[in-house]
Structure formats: structure tokens, C-alpha cells
Amino acid sequence: MNNSVKINGPINVIRMIGKIGSTSKVLYLFGDIHTDVNTQQECDSIFNVDINQYLATTFYNISNDSSDKKIYDFFLEISPSELVNEQDMNNSYKFKYIHQVYKFFRKIFRYNKSKNKVSVHDMFNKIRLHYIDIRQYFSQSNRIMFNTFDTIFLLENNRYLSKDIVDEIIRGLTIVKTDLKLIIDAYHVSTSSQVQKLNELTTRDYNKYMIYFFQKLINFYNHKNISERIKKQIKIILDEIAKIIKEIDIFIDLLINVNDDLLNNYNKLIYHEHRNNYNYGYDIFEKMEKTKPLFLNIVKLFDNYMEVGMKLMDLYFMRRYLDKSYITNGIVYGGADHICNYVYSLIKDYDFEITNSSYMSAKNINELNKNINKLKNYMDVRQYIFPNILRQCSDLEGFPSNFQ
């Protein structure tokens, strides 16, 4: 990287260094806010470059530098099914920044169906590609949670529930509970299942793959200290999953009670205090009060569910990056909160340190490392590496060149 390269896309770029055993490691973290393309921003300068083009140029330079013998590993917040989804490969329209990186990733990604072998475009022979978003294995539950969230918030407009709507929500959340219990069970089950070809991934396989990847997080390690730390985090996640299952039961009971109350009173003559009159059923103000607990509960439930998925994804990345001795120089492009989690864990659990940051609220790098090391929650890292005003631009002045 030259003295002043301004990149459109990430809100921050962070370089970290550390050591696992005798292996020195370097990690570049690109934090993305998934802003819609219609509202996303870019750097103010004349000479700036979009993140996908920057990656392409830098990867090309690395691969053509005969003096550099290292292999560089690029980790992207993308799922396996998105790798083989060619729907927008030939689309000339411009997407949000992270989707532009998806397109670049797919263009250089090579998959031989007959040999079930993954490779990269010949132009980038010193780059290895990795997906890190394993949340597709929860796709059924993810879809149900999003639909439930949307359904409850539609009450904001019509305050209308019915037995059919309630029954559908309960059926969906029961499936979510089953999937969550499967994760808990996977902790106690040993499996030797093999990953199938990417193009053979079907909805029917999700539970099997979920168990498989969860088992990898539990059982397969080269470094005992990494295994112990990640297993400790897994146990915390299992406790959080158990709490979510209880929260689902609480929400279902609340949903049934609210619906029964609305239905049982829709034909009764009721005095409406807000309007100082009588009418049949609850008025809009009373329905707002009756349904408000549903909004509050679904927001809490949804946030907790999404955070569990995020943490599992992050553990998957941490295991792969840290435990593999052949991975020395890593580059990650993902959501900014994932980056917060990586920074937090790498500093506190693995004695990594930040050497460069496009933005920081601390006075200097030493203070930044010390402040983060004192934190008790990864989300608090935001205050130190998120700009006060959202700005999808990172200046790489002072960073080493070519991801060194």
C-alpha cells in the first residue's frame, strides 16, 4: 500500500500481528456497514478506489511479485451456496460494497464439480479463498425469525392478529427451537460426516452440515490452547441458546394471551378512556398498549438469535485462521461488528496487537490496544474503531504495502 490509498467501502481497516506457537501471523481486517447502494458513501478525494478493485489490484501485484513467496488467505463473509450462485455474476449493475466483493470473489473462484476441487484464477496464484459465513446452515430458522419479526411489526399498522397468524408463528418458532436444540445436541455427539459437493447442498442437508461444522469447532485442533479457548466460548454460546429457547416459549405464551384478549373483547362494548366514549372492542390506543409487549419481546428475541449466529460464524473464522499453521497472512472482509469481535478476542485471548488503524478514537496505537484490552464486551470496541460519523472510506496511509 502506498502512502495514501483511499478505499471506498470499509469504515475502517485494521492491521494486527501476533504469534501462535512458533508461527507469526498478520491479519488485515476490513469492516463493512451493509448500507444500501442508494445511500452508501465514498471518499471525498479525487483519487480513490472501490474496495473490490483495490483487492483485485493488490492480489494481482502480490501474485506477480517474484520476491514474495508467501501465500495470502482471503476470508469473506460469504456462504458456500453464494459461491456457486451465478445469478448476478454477469450483471453489469453496481451493488452495495460487500456485494461487489462477492462478485469479485466469484469471478476468481474456481470449482471443479467432477473432482469436487476448489481453486483460484491463475492470475491470483498466491491467494487462497475462504468463505466464513456458515449461517446458511440455519437458513430455515433464519427465514422464520425474519418472517416472525416482520409479521409482528405489521401490527404497527393494523393491530390485527388472527388464529391462523398465531398458529403459523407458533409452528415456525417451534422449528427454530428444534434447530437450536440440535446445536446443543451436536455438542454431545461425535460425527465423521463428510462435506458434500457445494452444488449438492440442499435444504435437507442443513441439519447434517450444521452438526458437521459444529463438530469441527469442538474436536479438530492442532493447538490445545486454541481448542480450550474456543470450547470455552462454545459453552457460553450454548447457554445463550438455552436462554433463547426459553425466550421463545415466553414469547409464544405472550402471543397467545394477547391474541385471546383481542379476540375475546372485539364484540364487547368498552369504555375508551382516550376518546371518552363507548364502542365495541379495543380502540387503536388500547391495541397499541396490548401489543407493545410483543414488539419489545420480538426485538430482544431477534437480536439474541442473530448474535448467536454471528458468534458461531466468528468462531469458525477464528479456528481456521489461528489453528492452521500454514495460514500466516490473512485478509478479512466482513461486517464491522464481526471485526469488533475479532479485534476483541485476538487482543484479549491471543495477545495480538493492532499496528495500524485507518480510524481510532485513541491518541495512538498503544493506547488503542490498552483500551480494548480493558473491555468486557466486544461490542464496546465500536467506540474505539467506529468513526463518530458514518463514513464508508478508509485511508491506508502508513500501512505496509501489499498486506505485508
RODRENKE-9447 format. One line per field, with one value per residue (C-alpha): x, y, z negated; residue number from 1; chain. Coordinates in Angstrom, 2 decimals, always signed. Each point is the difference from the previous one (the first is absolute). Example, Ala and Ser with C-alpha at 12.3 -4.5 7.8 and 13.67 -1.06 7.14 Angstrom:
<pts>
east <- [+12.30/+1.37]
north <- [-4.50/+3.44]
up <- [-7.80/+0.66]
n <- [1/2]
chain <- [A/A]
</pts>
This chain:
<pts>
east <- [+0.00/+1.40/+0.09/-3.59/-2.50/-3.62/-2.44/-3.74/-1.92/+1.37/-0.54/+3.33/+2.98/+2.09/+3.31/+0.86/+2.99/+0.45/+1.57/-1.53/+2.68/+2.99/-2.13/-0.12/-3.29/-1.22/-3.67/-1.70/-3.59/-2.38/-3.17/-3.15/-3.33/-2.48/-1.54/-2.35/+1.60/-2.35/+1.30/+3.59/+2.86/+3.48/+3.22/+0.13/+3.34/+0.42/+2.30/-1.88/-0.87/-2.90/+0.84/-0.53/+2.38/+2.53/-0.01/+0.34/+2.98/+1.77/-0.53/+1.35/+3.07/+0.65/-0.32/+2.47/+2.61/+2.69/+1.78/-3.04/-0.38/-2.88/-3.58/-2.74/-3.35/-3.10/-2.99/-3.37/-3.36/-1.62/-1.74/+0.77/-3.28/+0.76/+3.29/-1.75/-2.93/+0.66/-3.17/+1.76/+3.40/-0.69/-2.03/+1.62/-1.85/+1.92/-0.98/+0.72/+3.68/-0.07/-1.94/+2.59/+2.58/-2.26/+0.09/+3.78/+0.33/-2.19/+1.91/+3.31/-1.53/+0.33/-1.93/+0.41/-3.24/+1.31/+3.06/-1.71/+3.05/+0.21/+2.69/+0.59/+0.49/+3.52/+0.59/-0.15/+2.14/+1.18/-3.52/-2.12/-3.73/-2.15/-3.69/-0.73/-3.77/-1.36/-3.38/-1.60/-0.19/-2.62/-1.79/-3.38/+0.08/+1.42/-2.89/-2.54/+1.50/-0.03/-3.59/-1.14/+1.73/-1.71/-3.41/+0.07/+1.07/-2.86/-2.20/+1.38/-2.38/-3.07/+0.25/-1.57/+0.63/-1.88/+0.11/+1.59/+2.76/+0.66/+0.05/+2.44/+2.34/-0.11/+0.72/+2.96/+1.47/-0.38/+2.25/+2.51/+0.02/+0.66/+2.93/+1.45/-0.30/+1.84/+2.99/-0.02/-0.25/+2.87/+2.28/-0.51/+0.03/+3.08/-0.29/+2.24/-2.28/+1.75/-0.86/-1.76/+0.62/-1.02/-2.48/-1.78/-0.90/-3.75/-2.39/-0.17/+3.75/+0.10/-0.41/+2.69/+2.43/-0.81/+1.03/+3.10/+1.28/-0.87/+2.01/+2.98/-0.19/+0.09/+2.32/+2.60/+2.95/+3.76/+0.50/-1.34/-0.18/-2.16/-2.24/-0.50/-0.83/-2.43/-1.71/-0.43/-1.73/-2.15/-1.28/-0.95/-1.87/-1.80/-1.23/-1.20/-1.81/-1.74/-1.16/-1.33/-2.05/-1.56/-0.58/-1.85/-2.31/-0.63/-0.74/-2.42/-1.90/-0.15/-1.18/-2.81/-1.11/+0.00/-1.92/-2.56/-0.49/-0.58/-2.38/-1.94/-0.72/-0.55/-3.82/-0.31/-1.13/+3.00/+0.57/+2.96/+1.72/+2.04/-3.11/-2.43/-2.59/-1.25/+0.49/+0.44/+3.45/+3.24/+0.81/+3.32/+1.65/-0.99/+1.17/+3.34/+0.35/-1.10/+2.43/+2.97/+1.46/+0.04/+2.19/+2.40/+0.29/+0.49/+2.76/+1.84/-0.53/+1.07/+3.15/+1.05/-0.59/+2.00/+2.87/+0.31/+0.29/+2.59/+2.08/-0.03/+1.15/+2.79/+1.20/+0.11/+2.31/+2.14/+0.58/+1.02/+2.26/+1.70/+0.28/+1.42/+3.75/+0.11/-2.15/+2.34/-1.37/-3.76/-2.41/-3.61/-2.88/-3.13/-2.54/+1.46/-1.39/+1.78/+3.19/-0.64/-0.32/+3.24/+1.93/-1.37/+0.74/+3.41/+1.24/-1.48/+0.34/+2.95/+2.27/-0.26/+0.48/-1.21/+2.80/-2.06/-3.55/-1.57/-2.11/+0.29/-1.34/+3.11/+2.99/+2.33/+0.25/+1.37/-2.92/-2.43/+1.35/-0.10/-3.55/-1.32/+1.80/-1.94/-3.42/-2.50/-2.13/+0.99/-2.78/+1.78/+2.85/-2.26/+0.80/+3.68/-0.07/-3.32/+0.09/-2.32/-1.70/-0.63/+2.52/+0.57/+3.56/+3.32/+3.39/+2.87/+2.76/+2.78/-1.04/+2.59/-0.37/-1.77/-1.40/+3.46]
north <- [+0.00/+3.39/+2.99/+1.05/-2.45/+0.89/-2.89/+0.32/-2.57/-0.90/+2.38/-1.11/-2.15/-1.52/-1.86/-2.41/-2.21/-2.93/-3.37/-3.46/-2.39/+0.69/+1.37/+3.78/+1.25/+3.20/+0.87/+2.81/+0.72/+1.92/+1.04/+0.49/+1.62/-1.67/+3.25/-0.12/+1.06/+3.00/+1.49/-1.23/+2.48/+0.33/+1.87/+3.73/-0.07/-0.12/-3.00/-2.76/-3.57/-2.33/-2.90/-2.72/+1.70/+0.60/-3.68/-1.07/+2.29/-0.91/-3.74/+0.30/+1.89/-2.60/-2.88/+1.63/+0.89/-2.65/+1.10/-0.80/-3.74/+0.22/-1.14/+2.43/-1.23/+2.07/-0.59/+1.39/+0.19/-2.17/-3.38/-3.15/+0.17/+3.61/-1.16/-2.13/+2.36/+1.62/+2.09/+3.38/-1.06/+1.56/+2.90/+3.28/+2.00/+1.21/-1.43/+0.98/-0.27/-3.44/-1.41/+1.47/-1.99/-3.06/+0.47/+0.32/-3.07/-2.06/+1.16/-1.34/-3.03/-3.29/-3.15/-3.31/-1.91/-3.35/+0.12/+1.96/+2.26/+3.72/+2.21/+3.64/+1.85/-0.43/+3.76/-0.25/-3.07/+1.20/+0.51/-2.58/+0.62/-0.82/+0.43/+0.68/+0.49/-3.34/+1.50/-1.45/-3.24/+1.77/+1.30/-1.49/+1.48/+3.28/+0.34/-0.78/+2.56/+2.73/-0.83/-0.01/+3.32/+1.53/-1.45/+1.43/+3.40/+0.04/+0.34/+3.52/+0.81/-2.18/-1.43/-3.12/-3.55/-3.15/-3.62/-0.90/+2.59/-1.09/-3.68/+0.69/+1.92/-2.79/-2.65/+1.99/+0.72/-3.67/-0.82/+2.61/-1.64/-3.39/+1.40/+1.69/-3.20/-1.77/+2.27/-0.88/-3.69/+0.32/+0.95/-3.46/-1.97/-1.15/-0.17/-0.93/+1.42/+1.26/+3.27/-0.58/+1.91/+3.64/-0.35/-2.86/+2.06/-0.21/+1.08/-3.61/+0.04/+3.05/-1.86/-2.51/+2.74/+2.00/-2.97/-0.55/+3.56/+0.20/-3.16/+1.57/+2.85/-2.50/-2.84/+0.80/+2.14/+0.17/+2.32/-0.93/+3.60/+1.05/-3.02/+0.82/+3.65/-0.69/-2.79/+2.46/+2.40/-2.82/-0.80/+3.65/-0.11/-3.20/+1.78/+2.89/-2.46/-1.58/+3.48/+0.71/-3.22/+1.21/+3.45/-1.65/-1.78/+3.28/+1.78/-2.72/+0.19/+3.79/-0.21/-2.39/+2.15/+3.23/-1.60/-1.55/+3.37/+1.77/-2.68/-0.34/+3.72/+0.95/-0.22/+1.43/+3.54/+1.68/+3.46/+1.64/+2.36/+1.75/+0.98/+0.22/-2.21/-3.56/-2.31/-3.69/-1.44/+1.76/+3.25/+0.69/+1.39/-3.00/-2.42/+1.80/-0.60/-3.63/-0.82/+2.07/-2.91/-2.09/+2.60/+0.22/-3.76/-0.74/+2.63/-1.53/-3.54/+0.92/+1.80/-2.87/-2.54/+2.00/+0.48/-3.75/-0.55/+2.74/-1.47/-3.47/+1.46/+1.89/-3.10/-1.83/+2.70/+0.19/-3.75/-0.04/+3.05/-0.71/-3.79/-0.51/+0.52/+0.34/+3.15/+2.89/+3.02/+0.44/+2.55/+0.18/+1.94/-0.14/+1.89/+2.57/-1.76/-3.19/+2.04/+1.30/-3.57/-1.07/+2.96/-0.55/-3.72/+0.19/+2.65/-1.45/-3.75/-0.34/+2.98/+1.48/+3.73/+2.65/+1.63/+2.21/+1.31/+2.33/+1.48/-0.09/+2.15/-0.63/+2.33/-2.69/-3.71/-0.92/+1.70/-1.69/-3.46/+0.74/+1.36/-3.02/-2.39/+1.51/-0.57/-2.62/-0.21/-0.13/+2.44/+2.70/-0.13/+2.14/+3.12/-0.33/-1.06/+1.33/+3.58/+2.38/+0.75/-2.89/+0.29/-2.85/+0.99/-1.22/+1.63/-2.51/+2.55/-1.51/-3.62/-2.45/-0.77/-3.03/-1.35/-0.54]
up <- [+0.00/+0.90/-2.27/+0.63/+1.42/-0.67/+0.33/+0.53/-2.04/-3.44/-2.92/-1.42/+0.88/-2.79/+0.13/-2.81/-0.76/-2.36/-0.52/-0.38/-1.19/+2.23/+2.86/+0.47/+1.40/+1.64/+0.41/+1.92/-1.01/+2.27/-1.83/+2.08/-0.83/+2.35/+1.22/+2.98/+3.28/+0.25/-3.25/-0.21/+0.00/+1.43/-0.73/+0.75/+1.79/+3.76/-0.15/-1.77/+0.88/-0.79/-2.29/+2.62/+2.44/-2.76/-0.94/+3.63/+0.60/-3.23/+0.45/+3.53/-1.20/-2.69/+2.44/+2.39/-2.61/+0.47/-3.19/-2.16/-0.55/-2.48/+0.59/-1.05/-1.30/+0.77/-2.27/+1.06/-1.74/+2.64/-0.25/+2.04/+1.93/+1.00/+1.50/+2.60/+0.52/+3.38/+0.05/-0.02/+1.40/+3.40/-1.34/+1.00/-2.66/-3.02/-3.38/-3.59/-0.88/-1.62/+2.96/+2.34/-1.96/+0.39/+3.77/+0.00/-2.21/+2.34/+3.07/-1.31/-1.73/+1.89/-0.81/+1.81/-0.49/+1.20/-2.29/-2.80/-0.01/-0.78/+1.53/+0.95/+3.29/+1.42/-0.24/-3.80/-0.68/-3.42/-1.34/-1.81/-0.36/-3.02/-0.74/-3.68/-0.14/-1.21/-0.93/+3.12/-1.96/-2.10/+3.09/-0.89/-3.50/+1.29/+2.44/-2.72/-2.37/+2.65/+0.97/-3.63/-0.60/+3.05/-0.91/-3.51/+1.28/+2.50/-3.07/-0.14/+2.86/-0.47/-3.55/+1.43/-1.15/+0.91/-1.02/+3.34/-0.44/-3.58/+0.96/+2.85/-2.31/-2.59/+2.63/+1.25/-3.42/-0.92/+2.97/-1.20/-3.43/+1.60/+1.99/-3.08/-2.02/+2.81/-0.61/-3.69/+0.85/+2.49/-2.86/-1.48/+3.24/+1.89/+3.79/+2.90/+2.70/+3.09/+1.71/+3.30/+3.21/-0.16/+2.84/-1.79/-3.04/-0.58/-2.72/-1.11/-0.73/-2.25/-3.28/+0.96/+1.00/-3.10/-2.14/+2.14/-0.27/-3.68/-0.58/+1.78/-2.49/-2.84/+0.95/+2.65/-1.10/+0.36/-2.98/-3.42/-1.26/+2.96/-0.51/-3.68/+0.64/+2.82/-1.97/-2.85/+2.41/+1.36/-3.50/-0.46/+3.32/-1.05/-3.14/+2.17/+2.29/-3.01/-1.06/+3.51/-0.11/-3.27/+1.54/+2.90/-2.46/-1.83/+3.27/+1.14/-3.30/+0.28/+3.61/-0.90/-2.94/+2.02/+2.84/-2.38/-1.67/+3.34/+1.29/-3.24/-0.13/+3.65/-0.36/-3.49/-0.73/-1.60/-1.41/+1.77/-2.38/+2.71/+1.94/-2.90/+1.72/+0.37/+2.95/+0.82/-0.54/-0.82/+1.76/+1.71/-3.15/-2.08/+2.69/+0.02/-3.72/+0.32/+2.81/-1.21/-2.06/+3.20/+1.73/-2.93/-0.35/+3.70/+0.27/-2.95/+1.29/+3.54/-1.17/-2.26/+2.76/+2.56/-2.44/-0.58/+3.75/+0.22/-2.82/+1.55/+3.31/-1.74/-1.85/+3.32/+1.39/-3.15/-0.02/+3.65/-0.09/-3.32/-0.06/+3.51/-0.05/+3.79/-0.24/-0.77/+1.85/-0.20/+1.45/-1.18/+1.52/-2.12/-2.05/-2.38/-3.08/+1.02/+0.20/-3.53/-1.22/+1.70/-1.38/-3.50/-0.07/+1.66/-2.44/-3.19/+0.64/+2.37/-0.77/+3.48/+0.40/+2.40/+1.99/+2.35/+0.07/+2.56/-2.78/-3.78/-2.80/-2.12/+0.16/+1.30/+0.75/-3.44/-1.70/+2.41/-0.88/-3.73/+0.14/+1.88/-2.35/-2.92/+1.56/-1.21/+3.15/+3.66/+0.96/-2.00/+2.53/+2.20/-2.01/+0.91/+3.67/+1.37/+1.35/-1.84/+3.31/+2.38/+2.81/+2.45/+0.71/-1.39/+0.46/+0.03/-0.44/-2.12/+0.57/+1.40/+3.68/+1.47/-3.28/-1.49]
n <- [1/2/3/4/5/6/7/8/9/10/11/12/13/14/15/16/17/18/19/20/21/22/23/24/25/26/27/28/29/30/31/32/33/34/35/36/37/38/39/40/41/42/43/44/45/46/47/48/49/50/51/52/53/54/55/56/57/58/59/60/61/62/63/64/65/66/67/68/69/70/71/72/73/74/75/76/77/78/79/80/81/82/83/84/85/86/87/88/89/90/91/92/93/94/95/96/97/98/99/100/101/102/103/104/105/106/107/108/109/110/111/112/113/114/115/116/117/118/119/120/121/122/123/124/125/126/127/128/129/130/131/132/133/134/135/136/137/138/139/140/141/142/143/144/145/146/147/148/149/150/151/152/153/154/155/156/157/158/159/160/161/162/163/164/165/166/167/168/169/170/171/172/173/174/175/176/177/178/179/180/181/182/183/184/185/186/187/188/189/190/191/192/193/194/195/196/197/198/199/200/201/202/203/204/205/206/207/208/209/210/211/212/213/214/215/216/217/218/219/220/221/222/223/224/225/226/227/228/229/230/231/232/233/234/235/236/237/238/239/240/241/242/243/244/245/246/247/248/249/250/251/252/253/254/255/256/257/258/259/260/261/262/263/264/265/266/267/268/269/270/271/272/273/274/275/276/277/278/279/280/281/282/283/284/285/286/287/288/289/290/291/292/293/294/295/296/297/298/299/300/301/302/303/304/305/306/307/308/309/310/311/312/313/314/315/316/317/318/319/320/321/322/323/324/325/326/327/328/329/330/331/332/333/334/335/336/337/338/339/340/341/342/343/344/345/346/347/348/349/350/351/352/353/354/355/356/357/358/359/360/361/362/363/364/365/366/367/368/369/370/371/372/373/374/375/376/377/378/379/380/381/382/383/384/385/386/387/388/389/390/391/392/393/394/395/396/397/398/399/400/401/402/403/404]
chain <- [A/A/A/A/A/A/A/A/A/A/A/A/A/A/A/A/A/A/A/A/A/A/A/A/A/A/A/A/A/A/A/A/A/A/A/A/A/A/A/A/A/A/A/A/A/A/A/A/A/A/A/A/A/A/A/A/A/A/A/A/A/A/A/A/A/A/A/A/A/A/A/A/A/A/A/A/A/A/A/A/A/A/A/A/A/A/A/A/A/A/A/A/A/A/A/A/A/A/A/A/A/A/A/A/A/A/A/A/A/A/A/A/A/A/A/A/A/A/A/A/A/A/A/A/A/A/A/A/A/A/A/A/A/A/A/A/A/A/A/A/A/A/A/A/A/A/A/A/A/A/A/A/A/A/A/A/A/A/A/A/A/A/A/A/A/A/A/A/A/A/A/A/A/A/A/A/A/A/A/A/A/A/A/A/A/A/A/A/A/A/A/A/A/A/A/A/A/A/A/A/A/A/A/A/A/A/A/A/A/A/A/A/A/A/A/A/A/A/A/A/A/A/A/A/A/A/A/A/A/A/A/A/A/A/A/A/A/A/A/A/A/A/A/A/A/A/A/A/A/A/A/A/A/A/A/A/A/A/A/A/A/A/A/A/A/A/A/A/A/A/A/A/A/A/A/A/A/A/A/A/A/A/A/A/A/A/A/A/A/A/A/A/A/A/A/A/A/A/A/A/A/A/A/A/A/A/A/A/A/A/A/A/A/A/A/A/A/A/A/A/A/A/A/A/A/A/A/A/A/A/A/A/A/A/A/A/A/A/A/A/A/A/A/A/A/A/A/A/A/A/A/A/A/A/A/A/A/A/A/A/A/A/A/A/A/A/A/A/A/A/A/A/A/A/A/A/A/A/A/A/A/A/A/A/A/A/A/A/A/A/A/A/A/A/A/A/A/A/A/A/A/A/A/A]
</pts>
